[in-house]
């Protein structure tokens, strides 16, 4: 009798365990999927086009968008005052990056998370001096990808990331401004697959942590990549071509090995490891004797990184 009761109890326990194992992963997966796709679960607000309820201004659609919504902009040229995304989690999507044009406007993203901007030509042809074209300030988990950014020398910087985290600048064509991409006091940022040409500096990384610069074409600058006081920066498989100086690197004397170099193309084929000269800072003074770092596996030919235009 006791043996039969024990067998029944074990059988019930096995059945309950099987039910728990079968149901729990499915529920966990659904929750993960929901959290991952929540940014796209909202409504779509249309700008331009012929719809009776479509907006004529991008900013008006953004003002009326809620978290998770998408502002979809039809082909056309839109001249507006500066475009502001504040305290929102939205997608700003252009119909075609070659024909959906934002003209003479800056895009300011403030204190926002989960913002995606893609599919635009963003043109700044001002004649007066201005500072920033696209700005991410105090933001997290934002992506700027598959855009064309064109400026002229009266613009100081095309893209500026400051006091932000998890910002991705991906697959863009960026050209014309004095400086192209700046990262300041930020962390966990990725600059990848961009075609960057300009004048003074291609990518500036200041006082930032966990930054990856991967597979970018950086050319025609006084300084290709300018890095000051980094923590854990990776510079991997980039083209550095036609720059007066490919890299400017300043490190604190206590953090001399915070940058990892690998597989970059340094203007020409290299048979030997490529040296990168660094001047460490002690107190407020640069050391006269430099420290030399190396890209131990420099590329023998430039990577095929498309312009995206």
C-alpha positions as CSV (number, residue, x, y, z in Angstrom):
1,X,0.0,0.0,0.0
2,X,2.8,2.4,0.9
3,X,4.7,1.4,-2.2
4,X,1.7,2.2,-4.4
5,X,1.2,5.6,-2.7
6,X,4.9,6.4,-3.2
7,X,4.7,5.5,-6.9
8,X,1.5,7.7,-7.4
9,X,3.2,10.6,-5.6
10,X,6.3,10.4,-7.8
11,X,4.2,10.1,-10.9
12,X,2.2,13.3,-10.0
13,X,5.4,15.1,-9.2
14,X,6.9,14.2,-12.5
15,X,3.8,15.4,-14.4
16,X,3.8,18.7,-12.5
17,X,7.5,19.2,-13.2
18,X,7.0,18.5,-16.9
19,X,4.1,21.0,-17.1
20,X,6.2,23.7,-15.3
21,X,9.2,23.2,-17.6
22,X,6.9,23.3,-20.7
23,X,5.1,26.5,-19.7
24,X,7.8,28.6,-18.0
25,X,10.2,29.1,-20.9
26,X,7.4,30.1,-23.2
27,X,6.2,32.7,-20.8
28,X,9.8,34.0,-20.3
29,X,10.4,34.2,-24.0
30,X,7.1,36.2,-24.5
31,X,8.2,38.7,-21.9
32,X,11.6,39.1,-23.4
33,X,10.1,39.5,-26.9
34,X,7.6,42.0,-25.6
35,X,10.4,44.1,-24.0
36,X,12.6,43.9,-27.1
37,X,9.9,45.0,-29.5
38,X,8.0,47.5,-27.3
39,X,9.5,50.5,-29.2
40,X,7.6,49.4,-32.4
41,X,4.3,48.5,-30.7
42,X,2.8,52.0,-30.9
43,X,1.0,54.0,-33.5
44,X,2.4,55.5,-36.7
45,X,2.1,59.2,-37.4
46,X,2.7,60.3,-41.0
47,X,4.4,63.4,-42.2
48,X,3.9,64.6,-45.9
49,X,2.2,62.4,-48.4
50,X,-1.4,62.7,-49.3
51,X,-3.2,61.2,-46.3
52,X,-6.0,63.5,-45.0
53,X,-4.7,63.3,-41.4
54,X,-1.0,63.5,-42.2
55,X,1.2,66.2,-40.6
56,X,3.0,68.8,-42.7
57,X,5.8,69.4,-40.1
58,X,8.0,66.8,-38.5
59,X,8.1,68.6,-35.2
60,X,4.2,68.6,-34.9
61,X,4.2,64.8,-35.4
62,X,6.9,64.4,-32.7
63,X,5.0,66.6,-30.3
64,X,2.0,64.4,-30.6
65,X,3.8,61.1,-30.5
66,X,3.8,58.9,-27.4
67,X,6.4,56.3,-26.3
68,X,6.6,53.5,-28.8
69,X,5.2,55.4,-31.7
70,X,6.8,55.9,-35.1
71,X,6.9,59.1,-37.0
72,X,7.1,58.2,-40.7
73,X,8.2,60.9,-43.0
74,X,7.4,60.6,-46.7
75,X,9.8,61.7,-49.5
76,X,10.2,65.5,-49.7
77,X,12.3,68.3,-48.4
78,X,11.4,69.7,-45.0
79,X,12.7,73.1,-43.8
80,X,11.9,73.5,-40.1
81,X,13.3,75.1,-37.0
82,X,15.4,72.8,-35.0
83,X,13.8,69.4,-34.4
84,X,13.5,68.4,-30.8
85,X,12.9,64.9,-29.2
86,X,12.6,65.4,-25.5
87,X,11.7,62.7,-22.9
88,X,10.4,60.3,-25.5
89,X,11.0,56.8,-26.9
90,X,10.1,57.0,-30.6
91,X,11.2,56.0,-34.1
92,X,11.8,58.8,-36.6
93,X,11.9,57.1,-40.0
94,X,12.4,58.6,-43.5
95,X,10.9,56.9,-46.6
96,X,14.1,57.0,-48.5
97,X,17.4,58.4,-47.3
98,X,18.2,59.9,-50.7
99,X,14.9,61.7,-51.1
100,X,13.7,62.4,-47.6
101,X,15.6,65.6,-46.8
102,X,15.7,67.6,-43.6
103,X,17.1,71.0,-44.6
104,X,19.0,73.5,-42.4
105,X,17.7,72.0,-39.2
106,X,19.5,70.6,-36.2
107,X,18.1,67.5,-34.5
108,X,18.3,67.6,-30.7
109,X,17.6,64.5,-28.7
110,X,17.4,65.3,-24.9
111,X,16.9,63.0,-21.9
112,X,15.4,60.3,-24.1
113,X,15.8,56.5,-24.5
114,X,15.1,54.0,-27.2
115,X,15.1,56.6,-30.0
116,X,15.8,55.4,-33.5
117,X,16.5,57.9,-36.4
118,X,17.1,56.5,-39.9
119,X,16.4,57.0,-43.5
120,X,17.2,60.8,-44.0
121,X,19.5,63.1,-45.8
122,X,20.2,65.8,-43.2
123,X,21.7,68.9,-44.8
124,X,23.1,72.0,-43.1
125,X,24.1,74.7,-45.6
126,X,24.2,77.6,-43.2
127,X,26.6,80.5,-43.8
128,X,26.7,81.6,-40.2
129,X,28.7,79.8,-37.5
130,X,26.8,77.0,-35.7
131,X,27.9,74.4,-33.3
132,X,26.1,71.0,-33.6
133,X,24.0,69.3,-36.3
134,X,22.7,66.2,-34.4
135,X,23.0,66.0,-30.6
136,X,22.3,63.2,-28.1
137,X,22.4,64.7,-24.6
138,X,21.7,62.6,-21.5
139,X,20.2,59.8,-23.6
140,X,20.4,56.0,-23.5
141,X,19.9,53.2,-26.0
142,X,19.5,55.4,-29.1
143,X,20.4,54.5,-32.7
144,X,21.3,56.8,-35.6
145,X,21.7,54.7,-38.7
146,X,21.5,54.6,-42.5
147,X,21.5,58.4,-42.9
148,X,23.4,60.9,-45.0
149,X,24.7,63.9,-43.1
150,X,26.0,66.9,-45.1
151,X,27.4,70.1,-43.7
152,X,29.9,72.8,-44.5
153,X,32.8,74.4,-42.7
154,X,30.6,76.9,-40.8
155,X,29.3,73.9,-38.7
156,X,31.6,72.9,-35.8
157,X,30.4,69.3,-35.3
158,X,28.0,66.9,-37.2
159,X,27.1,64.5,-34.4
160,X,27.7,65.1,-30.7
161,X,27.1,62.5,-27.9
162,X,27.4,63.8,-24.4
163,X,26.7,62.4,-21.0
164,X,24.9,59.4,-22.7
165,X,25.1,55.6,-22.8
166,X,24.5,52.9,-25.3
167,X,24.4,55.2,-28.4
168,X,25.0,53.5,-31.8
169,X,26.1,55.5,-34.9
170,X,25.8,52.9,-37.7
171,X,26.0,52.8,-41.5
172,X,25.9,56.6,-42.1
173,X,27.6,58.8,-44.7
174,X,28.9,61.9,-42.8
175,X,30.8,64.7,-44.5
176,X,31.5,68.4,-44.6
177,X,31.6,69.7,-41.0
178,X,34.8,70.8,-39.2
179,X,34.5,67.8,-36.9
180,X,32.3,64.8,-37.7
181,X,31.6,62.7,-34.5
182,X,32.2,63.7,-30.9
183,X,31.8,61.5,-27.8
184,X,32.2,63.2,-24.5
185,X,31.7,61.8,-21.0
186,X,29.7,58.9,-22.3
187,X,29.8,55.1,-22.2
188,X,29.0,51.9,-24.1
189,X,28.9,53.7,-27.5
190,X,29.4,52.0,-30.9
191,X,30.6,53.8,-34.1
192,X,30.4,51.3,-36.9
193,X,30.2,51.0,-40.7
194,X,30.3,54.8,-41.3
195,X,31.9,56.6,-44.2
196,X,33.3,59.8,-42.7
197,X,35.1,62.6,-44.6
198,X,35.7,66.1,-43.4
199,X,38.2,68.7,-42.4
200,X,39.6,68.9,-38.8
201,X,38.8,65.7,-37.0
202,X,36.8,62.6,-37.9
203,X,36.1,61.0,-34.5
204,X,36.7,62.6,-31.1
205,X,36.5,60.5,-27.9
206,X,36.9,62.4,-24.7
207,X,36.6,61.1,-21.1
208,X,34.5,58.2,-22.2
209,X,34.3,54.5,-21.4
210,X,33.7,51.3,-23.4
211,X,33.6,52.8,-26.9
212,X,34.0,50.7,-30.0
213,X,35.1,52.2,-33.3
214,X,34.7,49.4,-35.9
215,X,34.8,49.2,-39.7
216,X,34.6,52.9,-40.5
217,X,36.2,54.8,-43.4
218,X,37.9,57.9,-42.0
219,X,39.6,60.2,-44.5
220,X,40.7,63.8,-45.4
221,X,41.1,65.1,-41.8
222,X,43.8,66.9,-40.0
223,X,43.4,64.2,-37.3
224,X,41.5,61.0,-38.1
225,X,40.8,59.8,-34.5
226,X,41.4,62.0,-31.5
227,X,41.3,60.2,-28.1
228,X,41.8,61.9,-24.7
229,X,41.6,60.1,-21.3
230,X,39.7,57.0,-22.4
231,X,38.8,53.8,-20.6
232,X,38.5,50.7,-22.6
233,X,38.3,51.9,-26.2
234,X,38.6,49.5,-29.1
235,X,39.7,50.7,-32.6
236,X,39.3,47.8,-35.0
237,X,39.3,47.3,-38.8
238,X,39.0,50.9,-39.9
239,X,40.3,52.6,-42.9
240,X,42.5,55.6,-42.0
241,X,43.3,57.2,-45.4
242,X,44.5,60.6,-46.5
243,X,44.6,62.2,-43.1
244,X,47.5,64.5,-42.1
245,X,47.7,62.6,-38.8
246,X,45.7,59.4,-38.4
247,X,45.6,59.4,-34.5
248,X,46.1,61.8,-31.7
249,X,46.2,60.0,-28.3
250,X,46.6,61.4,-24.8
251,X,46.4,59.1,-21.8
252,X,46.7,59.4,-18.0
253,X,50.0,58.0,-16.8
254,X,48.0,55.5,-14.6
255,X,45.9,54.3,-17.6
256,X,48.4,53.7,-20.4
257,X,46.8,50.7,-22.0
258,X,43.1,51.7,-22.3
259,X,43.0,51.6,-26.1
260,X,43.1,48.4,-28.2
261,X,44.2,48.6,-31.8
262,X,43.7,45.8,-34.3
263,X,43.4,45.2,-38.0
264,X,43.2,48.9,-39.1
265,X,44.4,50.1,-42.5
266,X,47.0,52.8,-42.0
267,X,47.1,54.7,-45.3
268,X,49.2,52.0,-47.0
269,X,50.1,48.3,-46.6
270,X,52.1,47.5,-43.5
271,X,54.4,44.4,-43.2
272,X,55.2,45.2,-39.6
273,X,53.0,46.1,-36.6
274,X,52.0,49.8,-36.8
275,X,53.2,52.0,-34.0
276,X,50.8,54.6,-32.3
277,X,52.7,57.2,-30.3
278,X,51.0,58.4,-27.1
279,X,52.0,61.2,-24.8
280,X,51.0,60.4,-21.2
281,X,49.8,63.1,-18.9
282,X,51.3,63.4,-15.4
283,X,49.4,65.9,-13.4
284,X,48.7,68.8,-15.8
285,X,51.8,68.2,-17.9
286,X,52.5,66.0,-20.9
287,X,55.5,63.8,-20.7
288,X,58.3,64.6,-23.2
289,X,59.1,60.9,-23.6
290,X,56.3,59.2,-25.5
291,X,54.7,55.7,-24.9
292,X,54.4,53.6,-28.1
293,X,51.4,51.3,-28.6
294,X,50.9,49.0,-31.6
295,X,48.4,47.7,-34.0
296,X,49.8,44.2,-34.2
297,X,47.8,43.1,-37.2
298,X,47.5,46.1,-39.6
299,X,45.4,45.5,-42.7
300,X,47.3,45.0,-46.0
301,X,44.6,46.7,-48.1
302,X,41.7,49.0,-47.3
303,X,38.3,47.5,-46.4
304,X,35.4,47.9,-48.9
305,X,33.3,50.2,-46.9
306,X,30.6,51.8,-49.1
307,X,29.8,55.4,-49.1
308,X,26.0,54.8,-48.7
309,X,25.2,57.5,-51.2
